[in-house]
Amino acid sequence: MPDNRVDELMDEGRGQDETILDVIARWMNALWVWSGHTARRIGRWIKKRARIAWVEREILMTKRSRAQALQALGESVYGTFRDEVMGRPELMLQVDQIQQLELDLARQRRLLDRIEREELG
Protein backbone atom coordinates (compact mmCIF):
# COMPACT_ATOMS: atom_id res chain seq x y z
CA MET A 1 0.00 0.00 0.00
CA PRO A 2 1.51 3.39 -0.96
CA ASP A 3 2.61 5.69 1.84
CA ASN A 4 0.00 8.34 1.00
CA ARG A 5 -2.79 5.73 1.38
CA VAL A 6 -1.43 4.82 4.81
CA ASP A 7 -1.51 8.53 5.70
CA GLU A 8 -5.13 8.74 4.52
CA LEU A 9 -6.03 5.72 6.63
CA MET A 10 -4.35 7.25 9.67
CA ASP A 11 -6.23 10.56 9.18
CA GLU A 12 -9.63 8.92 8.63
CA GLY A 13 -11.62 9.02 11.89
CA ARG A 14 -8.73 10.62 13.78
CA GLY A 15 -10.89 11.64 16.74
CA GLN A 16 -11.76 8.02 17.44
CA ASP A 17 -8.19 6.76 17.63
CA GLU A 18 -7.09 9.71 19.72
CA THR A 19 -9.77 8.94 22.26
CA ILE A 20 -8.76 5.30 22.56
CA LEU A 21 -5.05 6.04 22.76
CA ASP A 22 -5.50 9.07 25.02
CA VAL A 23 -7.42 6.94 27.50
CA ILE A 24 -4.72 4.27 27.40
CA ALA A 25 -2.03 6.91 27.86
CA ARG A 26 -3.77 8.33 30.92
CA TRP A 27 -4.13 4.85 32.39
CA MET A 28 -0.46 4.20 31.76
CA ASN A 29 0.56 7.51 33.31
CA ALA A 30 -1.50 6.76 36.39
CA LEU A 31 -0.08 3.26 36.59
CA TRP A 32 3.44 4.64 36.19
CA VAL A 33 3.02 6.40 39.51
CA TRP A 34 1.50 3.38 41.23
CA SER A 35 3.37 0.57 39.54
CA GLY A 36 6.17 1.55 37.16
CA HIS A 37 6.94 -2.02 36.18
CA THR A 38 3.38 -2.72 34.98
CA ALA A 39 3.18 0.54 33.03
CA ARG A 40 6.50 -0.16 31.30
CA ARG A 41 5.34 -3.63 30.27
CA ILE A 42 2.08 -2.26 28.88
CA GLY A 43 3.96 0.54 27.15
CA ARG A 44 6.28 -1.93 25.41
CA TRP A 45 3.28 -4.04 24.40
CA ILE A 46 1.50 -1.02 22.92
CA LYS A 47 4.62 0.00 20.98
CA LYS A 48 4.72 -3.44 19.42
CA ARG A 49 1.01 -3.56 18.60
CA ALA A 50 0.10 0.04 17.79
CA ARG A 51 1.91 0.27 14.49
CA ILE A 52 0.44 1.46 11.24
CA ALA A 53 1.13 -1.98 9.79
CA TRP A 54 -1.00 -3.68 12.45
CA VAL A 55 -3.97 -1.40 11.83
CA GLU A 56 -3.48 -1.66 8.07
CA ARG A 57 -3.35 -5.46 8.21
CA GLU A 58 -6.43 -5.56 10.41
CA ILE A 59 -8.32 -3.42 7.88
CA LEU A 60 -7.23 -5.50 4.90
CA MET A 61 -7.69 -8.94 6.44
CA THR A 62 -11.01 -8.38 8.20
CA LYS A 63 -12.50 -5.77 5.86
CA ARG A 64 -13.14 -3.60 8.89
CA SER A 65 -13.22 0.16 8.81
CA ARG A 66 -10.29 2.00 10.32
CA ALA A 67 -12.40 2.96 13.34
CA GLN A 68 -13.34 -0.70 13.91
CA ALA A 69 -9.70 -1.79 13.58
CA LEU A 70 -8.62 0.84 16.10
CA GLN A 71 -11.43 -0.17 18.43
CA ALA A 72 -10.22 -3.78 18.23
CA LEU A 73 -6.71 -2.59 19.06
CA GLY A 74 -8.04 -0.56 21.98
CA GLU A 75 -10.03 -3.51 23.32
CA SER A 76 -7.01 -5.76 23.01
CA VAL A 77 -4.81 -3.26 24.86
CA TYR A 78 -7.50 -2.80 27.49
CA GLY A 79 -7.71 -6.57 27.98
CA THR A 80 -3.95 -6.76 28.49
CA PHE A 81 -4.12 -3.81 30.86
CA ARG A 82 -6.85 -5.52 32.92
CA ASP A 83 -4.88 -8.79 32.98
CA GLU A 84 -1.80 -6.96 34.27
CA VAL A 85 -3.54 -5.41 37.27
CA MET A 86 -5.99 -8.24 38.05
CA GLY A 87 -5.33 -9.70 41.45
CA ARG A 88 -3.96 -6.43 42.79
CA PRO A 89 -6.95 -4.85 44.56
CA GLU A 90 -5.18 -1.57 45.27
CA LEU A 91 -4.59 -1.06 41.54
CA MET A 92 -8.08 -2.22 40.55
CA LEU A 93 -9.64 0.37 42.85
CA GLN A 94 -7.49 3.09 41.31
CA VAL A 95 -8.30 1.86 37.79
CA ASP A 96 -12.01 2.11 38.58
CA GLN A 97 -11.49 5.66 39.81
CA ILE A 98 -9.64 6.54 36.60
CA GLN A 99 -12.43 5.04 34.50
CA GLN A 100 -15.00 7.14 36.35
CA LEU A 101 -12.93 10.25 35.69
CA GLU A 102 -12.77 9.29 32.02
CA LEU A 103 -16.56 9.04 31.87
CA ASP A 104 -16.91 12.41 33.57
CA LEU A 105 -14.47 13.98 31.12
CA ALA A 106 -16.30 12.49 28.14
CA ARG A 107 -19.59 13.94 29.42
CA GLN A 108 -17.97 17.34 29.87
CA ARG A 109 -16.49 17.22 26.35
CA ARG A 110 -19.90 16.40 24.85
CA LEU A 111 -21.49 19.24 26.80
CA LEU A 112 -18.82 21.69 25.65
CA ASP A 113 -19.19 20.53 22.04
CA ARG A 114 -22.95 21.03 22.22
CA ILE A 115 -22.54 24.52 23.71
CA GLU A 116 -20.03 25.46 20.98
CA ARG A 117 -22.37 24.18 18.24
CA GLU A 118 -25.26 26.17 19.70
CA GLU A 119 -23.13 29.32 19.91
CA LEU A 120 -21.89 28.94 16.33
CA GLY A 121 -25.15 27.69 14.83
Backbone torsions as a table, in degrees:
resi	resn	phi	psi	omega
1	MET	NA	129.1	-179.4
2	PRO	-60.4	153.3	-178.1
3	ASP	-57.4	-40.2	-177.5
4	ASN	-65.7	-31.4	176.5
5	ARG	-67.9	-38.6	176.8
6	VAL	-62.0	-42.6	177.9
7	ASP	-60.8	-42.3	177.8
8	GLU	-61.6	-42.8	178.9
9	LEU	-62.5	-39.1	-178.1
10	MET	-71.4	-28.2	179.7
11	ASP	-83.6	-24.6	-177.8
12	GLU	-67.2	121.7	178.3
13	GLY	68.5	33.4	-174.4
14	ARG	-54.7	-38.9	-178.7
15	GLY	-59.2	-33.6	-178.1
16	GLN	-70.1	-43.6	-178.7
17	ASP	-72.1	-32.7	177.4
18	GLU	-63.1	-39.1	180.0
19	THR	-62.7	-49.3	-179.5
20	ILE	-59.4	-51.0	-175.3
21	LEU	-72.0	-32.5	175.8
22	ASP	-63.5	-42.9	178.8
23	VAL	-61.3	-47.0	180.0
24	ILE	-60.7	-42.1	179.8
25	ALA	-61.8	-42.1	178.9
26	ARG	-64.7	-41.1	176.8
27	TRP	-60.5	-43.6	-178.8
28	MET	-65.4	-41.1	178.8
29	ASN	-61.8	-42.3	178.5
30	ALA	-65.0	-42.9	179.3
31	LEU	-65.4	-32.5	179.9
32	TRP	-57.3	-40.2	179.1
33	VAL	-67.8	-43.3	-174.0
34	TRP	-85.3	-31.4	-175.8
35	SER	-157.0	83.5	-175.9
36	GLY	-54.3	-39.6	-177.3
37	HIS	-61.3	-46.6	-179.5
38	THR	-62.3	-46.1	-178.7
39	ALA	-62.3	-39.5	179.1
40	ARG	-64.6	-40.7	179.4
41	ARG	-64.2	-44.0	179.1
42	ILE	-65.5	-40.6	178.6
43	GLY	-59.9	-43.2	177.7
44	ARG	-64.3	-39.8	-179.8
45	TRP	-63.6	-43.2	179.6
46	ILE	-63.5	-42.0	179.7
47	LYS	-59.3	-37.8	179.3
48	LYS	-70.5	-39.3	-173.2
49	ARG	-88.6	-35.2	-171.8
50	ALA	-87.2	57.4	176.7
51	ARG	-105.8	154.8	177.0
52	ILE	-55.2	-41.1	-177.2
53	ALA	-60.4	-38.1	-179.6
54	TRP	-65.1	-47.3	-179.3
55	VAL	-64.2	-43.1	179.7
56	GLU	-60.4	-46.2	179.3
57	ARG	-62.2	-42.3	179.2
58	GLU	-60.5	-40.6	179.3
59	ILE	-66.1	-47.2	-176.6
60	LEU	-68.4	-42.6	-174.3
61	MET	-77.0	-34.4	-174.8
62	THR	-105.2	-4.5	-177.9
63	LYS	59.6	29.3	176.9
64	ARG	-83.7	161.5	171.6
65	SER	-76.6	167.0	179.5
66	ARG	-61.7	-41.1	-179.9
67	ALA	-61.6	-41.2	179.2
68	GLN	-66.5	-39.6	178.9
69	ALA	-64.0	-42.1	178.7
70	LEU	-68.2	-35.2	176.4
71	GLN	-64.3	-41.4	178.0
72	ALA	-61.6	-41.5	177.2
73	LEU	-61.8	-46.3	179.6
74	GLY	-60.4	-42.6	179.4
75	GLU	-65.7	-37.2	178.5
76	SER	-66.7	-43.5	177.7
77	VAL	-63.9	-43.1	179.7
78	TYR	-61.4	-41.0	178.2
79	GLY	-61.2	-42.7	178.1
80	THR	-64.8	-42.1	178.4
81	PHE	-58.4	-47.6	179.5
82	ARG	-61.7	-42.6	179.9
83	ASP	-61.0	-37.6	-177.9
84	GLU	-65.9	-36.4	-174.7
85	VAL	-100.1	-7.6	179.8
86	MET	-59.6	139.9	-179.8
87	GLY	87.3	1.7	176.9
88	ARG	-122.2	86.9	-172.4
89	PRO	-54.6	-36.2	-178.4
90	GLU	-64.4	-35.0	177.5
91	LEU	-76.3	-39.1	-179.2
92	MET	-61.4	-40.2	178.1
93	LEU	-61.7	-43.9	-179.7
94	GLN	-67.3	-37.1	176.9
95	VAL	-61.6	-44.7	178.4
96	ASP	-60.5	-39.1	177.6
97	GLN	-64.8	-40.3	178.3
98	ILE	-64.3	-43.4	179.3
99	GLN	-61.2	-39.3	178.2
100	GLN	-64.8	-41.0	176.4
101	LEU	-61.6	-40.0	177.8
102	GLU	-60.5	-43.8	178.1
103	LEU	-62.4	-42.5	178.6
104	ASP	-62.2	-43.0	178.8
105	LEU	-64.3	-40.5	179.0
106	ALA	-62.3	-42.6	177.6
107	ARG	-61.9	-42.6	179.8
108	GLN	-64.9	-40.2	178.0
109	ARG	-62.1	-44.1	179.7
110	ARG	-62.6	-40.9	178.8
111	LEU	-63.2	-45.8	178.5
112	LEU	-62.8	-40.5	177.4
113	ASP	-60.9	-43.7	180.0
114	ARG	-63.9	-42.4	179.3
115	ILE	-62.8	-43.7	179.3
116	GLU	-62.2	-42.9	179.1
117	ARG	-62.1	-41.6	-179.9
118	GLU	-65.9	-38.5	179.5
119	GLU	-68.9	-38.1	-179.4
120	LEU	-79.7	-32.8	-173.0
121	GLY	-93.3	NA	NA
